[in-house]
Amino acid sequence: MSDDSDQEDKTEEPTQRRIEKAIEQGNVANSIEVNTFFILSAFTMALLLASSTIAKDLVVSLRAFLMNAHQVPSDPTAYTEMGMRMLLICGQALLIPVSLVVIAGLAGGLVQHPLVFSTDALMPKFDRISPMAGIKRIFGIEALVQFLKGLAKLMLVGVVASTILWNERDRLEVFARLDPAAMLPAILGIALKLLGGMLAIFVVIAMGDAFYQRFRWRSKLRMTKEEMKQEHKESEGNPEVKGRMRQIRASRGNKRMMADVPTATVIVTNPTHYAVALRYEAGMAAPICVAKGVDSLALRIRAVAKEHDVPIMENPPLARALHATVEIDSEIPAEHYRAVAEVIGFVMRLKRRAA
């Protein structure tokens, strides 16, 4: 019951990170019916294209043995050698068809999911030996679906096979009277018809099962709202830690900025809110902002400027405009050249008079 309730709580679709993590652990959507369809298709193709060649090779290879079977010594060593030779001959003849079947089985898996190498599936898990988990697997919804799918598959294959064999009943009656050389092509034709009918059935079964397994797999990967929040924290970083890091960076930046205030040529202020420290020296293309701030930071800039006898000029519109448009250690925008030049020129004239 707890597993069912946990599954009901998982209302959120899985994230891309969760899907990738599941694939890395070997948890992929896999339909056995798709693999069966590929293997059956490869077997049918091998039977259709290579059956006659395989039969000829076997006849040529075994002809000498069959013609001289009466000369084989009747001792265990001879029988063993004869058996090994027959296995080798059959293995060589069936190498290509068996290889096609193996490749088809691998291709059936690759069509459904990328190639995955993972040892997680081999690790021991308690739920595999738990009696309750075993009972749930036997009497659960998944077991019922698999039972109904197997029953439907058996019925469909039985109906198709019965129909094909019923249509071939006249040929089956005369098989007993046919020469073996003539019987084999007839049997091959009927076998290909049966395989063709099964392939037509398995196309539908494989497609339906593939969609179902994909849906089931994504359903198991669904997440609760808490899991979504936790994953967001892990991927984006803890908001509290990130906020603390931003505070540390801002504090360090403010310290460096306040250290540059004494080098400023003038502080442009709005008396209650804004303060922008500008530095200009001969040969510079444009004045540079060395510090800026609002409210308490603006008061600190003004205090440091007073301690180091940096001129403070009140110009609320210019202070607000500079604070909004210029960055630290950057030149002022061209649209403020004239206004800033007037302020700096006025400060320079004051300094010359004082000198």
C-alpha positions as CSV (number, residue, x, y, z in Angstrom):
1,M,0.0,0.0,0.0
2,S,2.8,2.4,0.8
3,D,4.3,1.9,-2.7
4,D,0.9,2.7,-4.3
5,S,0.5,5.8,-2.2
6,D,4.1,6.9,-3.1
7,Q,3.3,6.4,-6.7
8,E,0.1,8.4,-6.4
9,D,2.1,11.3,-4.9
10,K,4.4,11.3,-8.0
11,T,2.4,13.7,-10.1
12,E,5.3,15.6,-11.8
13,E,6.8,14.4,-15.1
14,P,10.4,13.3,-14.9
15,T,13.1,15.9,-15.6
16,Q,15.8,15.3,-18.3
17,R,18.3,14.9,-15.5
18,R,16.3,12.1,-13.9
19,I,15.8,10.3,-17.2
20,E,19.6,10.5,-18.0
21,K,20.4,9.2,-14.5
22,A,18.0,6.3,-14.9
23,I,19.6,5.4,-18.3
24,E,23.1,5.5,-16.8
25,Q,21.9,3.1,-14.1
26,G,20.6,0.7,-16.7
27,N,16.9,1.6,-16.1
28,V,15.6,1.8,-19.6
29,A,12.3,1.2,-21.4
30,N,12.7,-2.2,-23.0
31,S,10.0,-4.3,-24.8
32,I,10.7,-8.0,-25.1
33,E,8.2,-8.1,-28.0
34,V,10.3,-5.8,-30.1
35,N,13.3,-8.0,-29.6
36,T,11.2,-11.0,-30.5
37,F,10.0,-9.3,-33.6
38,F,13.6,-8.5,-34.7
39,I,14.8,-12.1,-34.0
40,L,11.8,-13.6,-35.8
41,S,12.4,-11.3,-38.8
42,A,16.0,-12.3,-39.0
43,F,15.2,-16.0,-38.7
44,T,12.6,-15.7,-41.5
45,M,15.1,-13.8,-43.7
46,A,17.8,-16.4,-43.1
47,L,15.3,-19.2,-43.8
48,L,14.1,-17.5,-47.0
49,L,17.5,-16.6,-48.4
50,A,19.9,-19.2,-47.1
51,S,17.9,-22.4,-46.5
52,S,18.6,-24.0,-49.9
53,T,22.3,-23.1,-49.6
54,I,22.5,-24.5,-46.1
55,A,20.8,-27.7,-47.1
56,K,23.2,-28.2,-50.1
57,D,26.2,-27.5,-47.9
58,L,25.0,-30.1,-45.3
59,V,24.3,-32.7,-48.0
60,V,27.8,-32.2,-49.6
61,S,29.5,-32.3,-46.2
62,L,27.6,-35.3,-44.9
63,R,27.4,-37.3,-48.1
64,A,30.7,-39.1,-47.5
65,F,29.7,-40.0,-44.0
66,L,26.3,-41.2,-45.0
67,M,27.6,-43.3,-47.8
68,N,30.2,-44.9,-45.5
69,A,28.3,-45.0,-42.3
70,H,28.7,-48.8,-42.1
71,Q,32.5,-48.5,-42.0
72,V,32.5,-46.3,-38.8
73,P,34.2,-48.3,-36.0
74,S,31.9,-49.1,-33.1
75,D,34.1,-47.8,-30.3
76,P,33.5,-44.7,-28.0
77,T,36.5,-42.8,-29.4
78,A,35.1,-43.1,-33.0
79,Y,31.7,-42.1,-31.9
80,T,33.1,-39.0,-30.1
81,E,35.1,-37.9,-33.2
82,M,32.1,-38.5,-35.4
83,G,29.8,-36.4,-33.1
84,M,32.4,-33.6,-33.0
85,R,32.7,-33.6,-36.7
86,M,29.0,-33.4,-37.2
87,L,28.7,-30.6,-34.7
88,L,31.4,-28.7,-36.6
89,I,29.7,-29.2,-39.9
90,C,26.4,-28.0,-38.6
91,G,28.0,-25.1,-36.8
92,Q,29.7,-23.9,-40.0
93,A,26.5,-24.2,-42.0
94,L,24.4,-22.4,-39.3
95,L,27.0,-19.7,-38.5
96,I,25.5,-17.0,-40.7
97,P,21.9,-17.5,-39.7
98,V,22.7,-17.6,-36.0
99,S,24.9,-14.5,-36.4
100,L,21.9,-12.7,-38.1
101,V,19.6,-13.7,-35.2
102,V,22.1,-12.4,-32.6
103,I,22.6,-9.1,-34.5
104,A,18.9,-8.7,-34.8
105,G,18.4,-9.3,-31.0
106,L,21.0,-6.5,-30.3
107,A,19.4,-4.2,-32.9
108,G,16.0,-4.7,-31.2
109,G,17.5,-3.3,-28.0
110,L,19.4,-0.4,-29.7
111,V,16.2,0.7,-31.5
112,Q,14.5,1.2,-28.1
113,H,17.3,2.8,-26.1
114,P,21.0,3.7,-26.4
115,L,23.7,1.2,-25.6
116,V,24.2,1.2,-21.8
117,F,26.9,-0.5,-19.7
118,S,25.9,-0.5,-16.1
119,T,26.5,-2.9,-13.2
120,D,23.7,-1.4,-11.1
121,A,21.2,-4.0,-12.4
122,L,23.6,-6.8,-11.1
123,M,23.8,-5.4,-7.6
124,P,21.8,-7.3,-4.9
125,K,18.6,-5.5,-3.8
126,F,16.3,-6.4,-0.9
127,D,13.1,-6.1,-2.9
128,R,14.3,-9.0,-5.1
129,I,14.2,-11.4,-2.2
130,S,11.4,-9.8,-0.2
131,P,8.4,-12.1,-0.1
132,M,6.0,-9.2,-0.1
133,A,7.7,-7.7,-3.1
134,G,7.5,-11.1,-4.8
135,I,3.8,-11.4,-4.1
136,K,3.2,-7.9,-5.5
137,R,5.0,-8.8,-8.6
138,I,3.0,-12.0,-9.0
139,F,-0.4,-10.5,-8.3
140,G,0.1,-6.9,-9.2
141,I,-1.2,-4.9,-12.2
142,E,2.0,-5.5,-14.2
143,A,1.7,-9.3,-13.8
144,L,-2.0,-9.1,-14.9
145,V,-1.0,-7.1,-18.0
146,Q,1.7,-9.6,-18.9
147,F,-0.7,-12.5,-18.5
148,L,-3.4,-10.9,-20.7
149,K,-0.7,-10.0,-23.3
150,G,0.6,-13.5,-23.3
151,L,-3.0,-14.9,-23.6
152,A,-3.8,-12.6,-26.5
153,K,-0.6,-13.4,-28.2
154,L,-1.2,-17.1,-27.9
155,M,-4.7,-16.8,-29.2
156,L,-3.7,-14.7,-32.2
157,V,-0.8,-17.0,-33.2
158,G,-3.0,-20.0,-32.8
159,V,-5.7,-18.5,-35.0
160,V,-3.2,-17.5,-37.7
161,A,-1.4,-20.8,-37.7
162,S,-4.7,-22.8,-37.7
163,T,-5.9,-20.7,-40.7
164,I,-2.7,-21.2,-42.7
165,L,-2.5,-24.9,-42.0
166,W,-6.2,-25.4,-42.7
167,N,-5.7,-23.8,-46.1
168,E,-2.8,-26.2,-46.7
169,R,-4.6,-29.3,-45.6
170,D,-4.8,-30.8,-49.0
171,R,-1.0,-30.6,-49.4
172,L,-0.4,-32.0,-45.9
173,E,-2.4,-35.1,-46.7
174,V,0.0,-36.1,-49.5
175,F,3.3,-35.4,-47.6
176,A,3.5,-39.0,-46.4
177,R,3.6,-40.2,-50.0
178,L,6.1,-37.7,-51.3
179,D,9.8,-38.2,-51.9
180,P,11.9,-36.4,-49.2
181,A,13.6,-34.3,-51.9
182,A,10.2,-33.0,-53.0
183,M,8.8,-32.8,-49.5
184,L,11.4,-30.4,-48.1
185,P,10.5,-27.4,-50.5
186,A,6.8,-27.9,-49.7
187,I,7.5,-27.9,-45.9
188,L,9.7,-24.8,-46.4
189,G,6.9,-23.0,-48.2
190,I,4.4,-23.7,-45.4
191,A,7.0,-22.7,-42.8
192,L,7.6,-19.4,-44.5
193,K,3.8,-18.7,-44.6
194,L,3.5,-19.4,-40.9
195,L,6.5,-17.1,-40.1
196,G,5.0,-14.4,-42.4
197,G,1.7,-14.6,-40.5
198,M,3.4,-14.5,-37.2
199,L,5.5,-11.4,-38.3
200,A,2.3,-9.6,-39.3
201,I,0.9,-10.3,-35.8
202,F,4.1,-9.3,-34.0
203,V,4.3,-6.0,-35.8
204,V,1.1,-4.9,-34.0
205,I,2.1,-6.6,-30.7
206,A,5.6,-5.1,-30.7
207,M,4.4,-1.6,-31.5
208,G,1.7,-1.7,-28.8
209,D,4.0,-3.2,-26.2
210,A,6.8,-0.7,-27.0
211,F,4.4,2.2,-26.3
212,Y,3.1,0.6,-23.2
213,Q,6.6,-0.1,-21.8
214,R,7.6,3.5,-22.6
215,F,4.6,4.8,-20.8
216,R,5.1,2.5,-17.8
217,W,8.8,3.5,-17.6
218,R,8.1,7.2,-17.6
219,S,5.3,6.6,-15.0
220,K,7.8,4.9,-12.7
221,L,10.2,7.9,-13.1
222,R,7.6,10.5,-12.2
223,M,8.6,12.7,-9.3
224,T,7.0,14.2,-6.2
225,K,7.0,18.0,-5.7
226,E,9.6,17.5,-3.0
227,E,11.9,15.6,-5.4
228,M,11.5,18.3,-7.9
229,K,12.6,20.9,-5.4
230,Q,15.5,18.8,-4.2
231,E,16.7,18.2,-7.8
232,H,16.4,21.9,-8.5
233,K,18.5,22.6,-5.5
234,E,21.1,20.1,-6.6
235,S,21.3,21.3,-10.2
236,E,21.0,25.0,-9.6
237,G,22.8,25.1,-6.2
238,N,21.3,25.8,-2.7
239,P,19.7,29.2,-2.8
240,E,20.9,30.1,0.6
241,V,24.5,29.2,-0.3
242,K,24.2,31.1,-3.5
243,G,22.8,34.1,-1.7
244,R,25.7,34.0,0.8
245,M,28.2,33.8,-2.0
246,R,26.6,36.8,-3.7
247,Q,26.8,38.7,-0.4
248,I,30.5,37.8,-0.1
249,R,31.3,38.9,-3.6
250,A,29.4,42.1,-3.2
251,S,31.2,42.8,0.1
252,R,34.6,42.3,-1.5
253,G,33.6,44.4,-4.5
254,N,32.4,47.2,-2.2
255,K,35.7,47.1,-0.3
256,R,37.7,47.4,-3.6
257,M,35.4,50.2,-4.7
258,M,35.7,52.2,-1.5
259,A,39.5,51.9,-1.7
260,D,39.3,53.7,-5.1
261,V,37.1,56.6,-3.8
262,P,40.1,58.7,-2.7
263,T,41.5,58.6,-6.3
264,A,38.3,60.2,-7.6
265,T,38.3,63.7,-9.1
266,V,34.7,64.5,-8.1
267,I,31.7,62.9,-6.4
268,V,28.4,63.6,-8.1
269,T,25.5,63.2,-5.7
270,N,21.9,63.4,-5.1
271,P,22.1,64.6,-1.5
272,T,19.8,61.8,-0.1
273,H,20.2,58.8,-2.3
274,Y,22.8,58.6,-5.1
275,A,26.6,59.1,-5.2
276,V,28.9,58.5,-8.2
277,A,32.7,58.9,-8.0
278,L,34.4,60.0,-11.2
279,R,38.1,60.1,-12.0
280,Y,39.6,62.1,-14.9
281,E,43.2,62.7,-15.7
282,A,44.9,64.4,-18.6
283,G,45.2,62.2,-21.6
284,M,42.1,60.1,-20.7
285,A,39.5,59.7,-23.5
286,A,36.6,60.1,-21.0
287,P,36.1,60.2,-17.2
288,I,35.8,56.7,-15.5
289,C,33.4,55.7,-12.8
290,V,35.4,54.3,-9.9
291,A,32.5,53.9,-7.4
292,K,28.8,54.3,-7.2
293,G,26.1,53.5,-4.7
294,V,22.7,54.4,-3.3
295,D,21.4,55.1,0.2
296,S,23.8,53.8,2.9
297,L,26.6,53.0,0.3
298,A,26.2,56.5,-1.1
299,L,26.7,57.9,2.4
300,R,29.8,55.8,2.9
301,I,31.2,57.2,-0.4
302,R,30.6,60.7,0.7
303,A,32.2,60.1,4.0
304,V,35.3,58.6,2.5
305,A,35.4,61.5,0.0
306,K,35.3,64.0,2.8
307,E,38.1,62.3,4.7
308,H,40.3,62.6,1.6
309,D,39.2,66.0,0.5
310,V,37.6,64.8,-2.7
311,P,35.2,67.5,-4.0
312,I,31.5,66.6,-3.7
313,M,29.1,68.2,-6.3
314,E,25.3,68.0,-5.9
315,N,23.6,67.4,-9.3
316,P,20.6,65.1,-8.7
317,P,19.6,64.5,-12.4
318,L,23.2,63.8,-13.4
319,A,23.8,61.5,-10.4
320,R,20.7,59.4,-11.1
321,A,21.5,59.2,-14.8
322,L,25.2,58.2,-14.3
323,H,24.2,55.6,-11.6
324,A,21.7,54.0,-14.1
325,T,24.0,53.9,-17.2
326,V,27.6,53.6,-16.2
327,E,29.4,50.5,-14.6
328,I,32.3,50.5,-12.2
329,D,35.7,51.0,-14.0
330,S,33.9,52.0,-17.2
331,E,33.9,55.2,-19.1
332,I,30.8,57.3,-18.9
333,P,28.4,57.2,-21.9
334,A,28.9,59.9,-24.6
335,E,25.5,61.5,-23.9
336,H,26.8,62.6,-20.5
337,Y,30.1,64.1,-21.7
338,R,29.0,67.7,-21.7
339,A,27.3,67.6,-18.2
340,V,30.3,65.8,-16.7
341,A,32.8,68.1,-18.4
342,E,31.0,71.1,-16.8
343,V,31.2,69.5,-13.4
344,I,34.9,68.5,-13.7
345,G,35.8,71.9,-15.3
346,F,34.2,73.7,-12.3
347,V,36.1,71.5,-9.9
348,M,39.4,72.2,-11.7
349,R,38.8,75.9,-11.6
350,L,38.2,75.7,-7.8
351,K,41.4,73.8,-7.4
352,R,43.4,76.4,-9.4
353,R,41.9,79.2,-7.4
354,A,42.8,77.4,-4.1
355,A,46.3,76.9,-5.4
